[in-house]
Structure formats: C-alpha cells, structure tokens
Amino acid sequence: MSNPNAGGDLNNEWEDRGDVAWNEFDWERYLREQDAEVDRYVQLYEACKDPAKRIDDVAEQMQWGEAGWVEDDAAADDEEEEDDEDDVYTLHKNPIYIATKGIYLVLTRSWQKLAADPARVPPPLALALLDSFQRGQDLSMQAVHALDFGDYAMAVSLFKRALAALNASFAIINADAALRLPRVGAWRDEAMPRLFDLREVWLRVIAECREELERPIEDEE
C-alpha cells in the first residue's frame, strides 16, 4: 500500500522530508520525473501480451517487488538512499497511484480518439463514459491519499466508491446502445480487460487494508 505514515503523527507529514527546500523549478522537475514513470508503466502495460498476468508482470518490471501493492516503497528508498535529500516521497511514487493513473490513461486516450468523431460515437455516450472514468480515477486517487495517511478504513470506503464508478463504466459499454455501434464494440473488446485490471488492483488493496484493520493491536509495534 506504500504507506510511509501509518501509525505516525499525521501533523508531522512534511517533517519527514528533512531539510529539503525546493523551489518551483525543483518540484516541476520532480513532477516531470513522476509523469515519466506513469508513461513507462503505460509502455510496459501495453507491451505485455498476457492479460492474465499483466498487472503482476508490469509491477515486476517496474521493480515494485513481489509485494509491490503493499510494500512501503518510501521506507525502502530511505534505507537505500538515507542521505539523499532529493529522495522525496509523494503519492506520485505510490505503485497504486501509478498503475491506476496509467491504466486510466490508456482507456481515456483510446476512447477520446474513437469518440472524436460523433458519427462513430454519439456525444451523450462519449461524455457519459468519460465522466465515469473521471469519477473512478478521482475516487481512487483520494483512496491512495488515505493509504498514505494510514487510514485504511477510509481507503476501503473510497475504493468501494471507485468500484461503483468502475461498474458504471462497465454498464455503459455493455448497454445495448453501445453494443449496436460496431466501432464501440471493437473498442469494448480491448477495454474490458483493462477495466478488470483496475478492479483487480483495487480489490487486492481493499483486502490488504482489511487485513491491517483486523490485525490485533498487540501485534503492532
């Protein structure tokens, strides 16, 4: 879940950044680097030929490790580069953030390209699906924020809301109105496995969150 703040004082979130004092240029460079990580995820994801193992194979190629969805990457980075003041953690480095944003980017780009021609996709259908994508991504990003604050219960609630938005996406592309459009049907066949990948990622994280919530207090340090 990449959760550097679990069990800590949330008021001290920014103190963990040590003596880092970045200006706008530094943060812009940092954000561009994180955008590049999302692009790298997309390239690896699209190049993977086995949908059944795609999210795990890409996670391995991203060097997130076998427990990439639950590893504390920020803490791991701190151990490896303890004295590097440029090693700053934000949610942009969270594997769940990168995977979710990357997969939604794949879906949105392809849908926008198809729906640019109203003769192929009626505008109401185009807008309805884009709206469901936006709601799903927004809610899942809020859930990642909750994970980084160590609030597993809130993360579960937000991921469940994101799943509801995802179900809305499924409903839209499986509706008769969409299936009657040949180009939409062809797009749907490619989009469905990607939507299922999003669901799989979120369900895994929800399961891990519930394990954390059920862990006896005496087992925690």
C-alpha positions as CSV (number, residue, x, y, z in Angstrom):
1,M,0.0,0.0,0.0
2,S,3.1,2.2,0.1
3,N,2.2,3.7,3.5
4,P,5.0,5.7,5.0
5,N,2.8,7.5,7.6
6,A,0.9,4.6,9.1
7,G,0.9,4.8,12.8
8,G,2.7,8.1,12.8
9,D,1.8,11.6,13.7
10,L,-0.1,13.0,10.7
11,N,0.7,16.5,11.7
12,N,4.4,15.8,11.1
13,E,3.9,14.6,7.5
14,W,6.1,17.3,6.0
15,E,8.8,16.9,8.6
16,D,9.7,13.6,7.1
17,R,11.1,15.5,4.1
18,G,14.1,16.5,6.3
19,D,16.0,19.6,5.1
20,V,14.6,19.5,1.6
21,A,13.8,23.1,0.5
22,W,12.7,23.0,-3.1
23,N,11.6,25.8,-5.4
24,E,9.1,25.7,-8.2
25,F,11.7,24.5,-10.7
26,D,12.7,21.6,-8.4
27,W,9.1,20.5,-8.0
28,E,8.4,20.8,-11.7
29,R,11.4,18.6,-12.4
30,Y,10.2,16.1,-9.8
31,L,6.7,16.0,-11.2
32,R,8.0,15.5,-14.8
33,E,10.0,12.6,-13.5
34,Q,6.9,11.0,-12.0
35,D,5.0,11.7,-15.2
36,A,7.7,9.8,-17.0
37,E,7.2,6.9,-14.5
38,V,3.5,6.7,-15.5
39,D,4.4,6.8,-19.2
40,R,6.9,4.0,-18.6
41,Y,4.1,2.0,-16.8
42,V,1.8,2.6,-19.8
43,Q,4.5,1.4,-22.3
44,L,5.2,-1.8,-20.3
45,Y,1.5,-2.4,-19.8
46,E,0.7,-2.1,-23.5
47,A,3.6,-4.3,-24.4
48,C,2.5,-7.1,-22.1
49,K,0.9,-9.9,-24.2
50,D,-0.6,-12.0,-21.4
51,P,-3.7,-10.2,-19.9
52,A,-4.0,-12.9,-17.1
53,K,-0.6,-11.9,-15.7
54,R,-0.3,-8.3,-16.9
55,I,-0.5,-6.3,-13.7
56,D,1.9,-8.6,-11.9
57,D,4.4,-8.8,-14.8
58,V,4.4,-5.0,-15.2
59,A,4.7,-4.5,-11.4
60,E,7.8,-6.7,-11.5
61,Q,9.3,-4.7,-14.5
62,M,8.6,-1.5,-12.5
63,Q,10.8,-3.1,-9.7
64,W,8.0,-3.0,-7.2
65,G,8.8,-6.4,-6.0
66,E,6.6,-9.4,-5.3
67,A,4.7,-7.5,-2.7
68,G,4.6,-4.3,-4.8
69,W,1.0,-3.4,-3.8
70,V,1.7,-3.5,-0.1
71,E,5.4,-2.6,0.1
72,D,6.4,0.6,1.8
73,D,8.4,2.0,-1.1
74,A,9.2,5.2,0.6
75,A,10.7,3.4,3.5
76,A,12.7,1.2,1.2
77,D,14.0,4.2,-0.6
78,D,15.0,5.8,2.7
79,E,17.0,2.8,3.6
80,E,18.9,2.7,0.3
81,E,19.4,6.5,0.0
82,E,19.3,7.6,3.5
83,D,21.5,10.7,2.9
84,D,20.0,11.7,-0.4
85,E,17.9,14.9,0.1
86,D,16.4,14.5,-3.4
87,D,14.8,11.2,-2.4
88,V,11.4,12.7,-1.6
89,Y,8.3,10.6,-1.3
90,T,4.8,11.8,-2.5
91,L,1.8,9.9,-3.6
92,H,3.1,10.2,-7.2
93,K,5.5,7.3,-6.3
94,N,2.9,5.1,-4.9
95,P,2.5,1.9,-7.1
96,I,-1.3,2.0,-6.8
97,Y,-1.3,5.6,-8.0
98,I,1.0,4.9,-10.9
99,A,-0.9,1.7,-12.0
100,T,-4.4,3.4,-11.7
101,K,-3.4,6.5,-13.5
102,G,-1.6,4.6,-16.2
103,I,-4.5,2.2,-17.0
104,Y,-7.0,5.0,-17.0
105,L,-4.7,6.9,-19.3
106,V,-4.7,4.0,-21.7
107,L,-8.5,3.8,-21.6
108,T,-9.1,7.6,-21.9
109,R,-6.7,8.2,-24.8
110,S,-8.2,5.4,-26.9
111,W,-11.8,6.4,-26.1
112,Q,-11.1,10.1,-26.9
113,K,-9.6,9.1,-30.2
114,L,-12.6,7.0,-31.1
115,A,-15.2,9.4,-29.8
116,A,-13.7,12.5,-31.5
117,D,-16.0,11.6,-34.5
118,P,-19.6,12.0,-33.4
119,A,-20.6,9.8,-36.4
120,R,-18.9,6.9,-34.6
121,V,-19.9,7.7,-31.0
122,P,-22.9,9.8,-30.1
123,P,-21.8,12.7,-27.8
124,P,-24.0,11.6,-24.9
125,L,-22.4,8.2,-24.8
126,A,-18.9,9.7,-25.2
127,L,-19.4,12.1,-22.3
128,A,-21.1,9.5,-20.0
129,L,-18.1,7.1,-20.3
130,L,-15.5,9.9,-19.8
131,D,-17.5,11.0,-16.7
132,S,-17.4,7.6,-15.2
133,F,-13.6,7.4,-15.9
134,Q,-13.1,10.7,-14.2
135,R,-15.1,9.7,-11.2
136,G,-13.3,6.4,-10.8
137,Q,-9.9,8.0,-11.1
138,D,-10.7,10.8,-8.7
139,L,-12.1,8.5,-6.0
140,S,-9.2,6.1,-6.3
141,M,-6.7,8.9,-6.0
142,Q,-8.4,10.0,-2.8
143,A,-8.1,6.4,-1.6
144,V,-4.4,6.5,-2.3
145,H,-4.2,9.7,-0.2
146,A,-6.0,7.8,2.6
147,L,-3.5,4.9,2.4
148,D,-0.6,7.3,2.7
149,F,-2.1,8.8,5.8
150,G,-2.5,5.2,7.2
151,D,-6.4,5.5,7.3
152,Y,-7.2,2.0,6.0
153,A,-10.9,2.2,6.7
154,M,-11.3,5.4,4.7
155,A,-9.3,3.9,1.9
156,V,-11.6,0.9,1.8
157,S,-14.7,3.2,1.6
158,L,-13.1,5.3,-1.2
159,F,-12.0,2.3,-3.2
160,K,-15.6,0.9,-2.9
161,R,-16.9,4.1,-4.3
162,A,-14.3,3.9,-7.1
163,L,-15.5,0.4,-7.8
164,A,-19.1,1.8,-8.1
165,A,-17.8,4.2,-10.7
166,L,-16.0,1.4,-12.5
167,N,-19.2,-0.6,-12.5
168,A,-20.9,2.4,-14.2
169,S,-18.2,2.2,-16.9
170,F,-19.0,-1.5,-17.4
171,A,-22.7,-0.7,-17.6
172,I,-22.2,2.0,-20.2
173,I,-20.1,-0.1,-22.6
174,N,-22.3,-3.2,-22.2
175,A,-25.5,-1.4,-22.8
176,D,-27.5,-2.1,-25.9
177,A,-27.0,1.4,-27.2
178,A,-23.2,0.9,-27.2
179,L,-23.2,-2.6,-28.5
180,R,-25.2,-1.6,-31.5
181,L,-22.2,0.6,-32.6
182,P,-19.6,-1.5,-34.4
183,R,-16.6,0.7,-33.6
184,V,-17.6,0.9,-30.0
185,G,-18.0,-2.9,-29.8
186,A,-14.4,-3.3,-31.1
187,W,-13.1,-0.8,-28.6
188,R,-15.1,-2.5,-25.8
189,D,-13.3,-5.8,-26.5
190,E,-9.9,-4.2,-25.8
191,A,-11.2,-2.0,-22.9
192,M,-12.8,-4.8,-20.9
193,P,-9.5,-6.5,-19.8
194,R,-8.1,-3.1,-18.7
195,L,-11.2,-2.3,-16.6
196,F,-10.9,-5.7,-15.0
197,D,-7.2,-4.9,-14.2
198,L,-8.3,-1.8,-12.4
199,R,-10.8,-3.8,-10.4
200,E,-8.2,-6.4,-9.6
201,V,-5.7,-3.9,-8.3
202,W,-8.3,-2.1,-6.1
203,L,-9.7,-5.4,-4.8
204,R,-6.2,-6.5,-3.8
205,V,-5.6,-3.3,-1.9
206,I,-9.0,-3.5,-0.2
207,A,-8.2,-7.0,1.0
208,E,-4.8,-5.8,2.4
209,C,-6.5,-2.9,4.1
210,R,-9.0,-5.2,5.8
211,E,-6.1,-7.4,7.0
212,E,-4.5,-4.4,8.6
213,L,-7.8,-3.4,10.2
214,E,-8.3,-6.9,11.6
215,R,-4.8,-7.2,12.9
216,P,-4.7,-7.4,16.8
217,I,-3.4,-4.3,18.4
218,E,-0.9,-6.2,20.4
219,D,0.8,-7.4,17.2
220,E,1.5,-3.8,16.2
221,E,4.7,-2.1,17.2
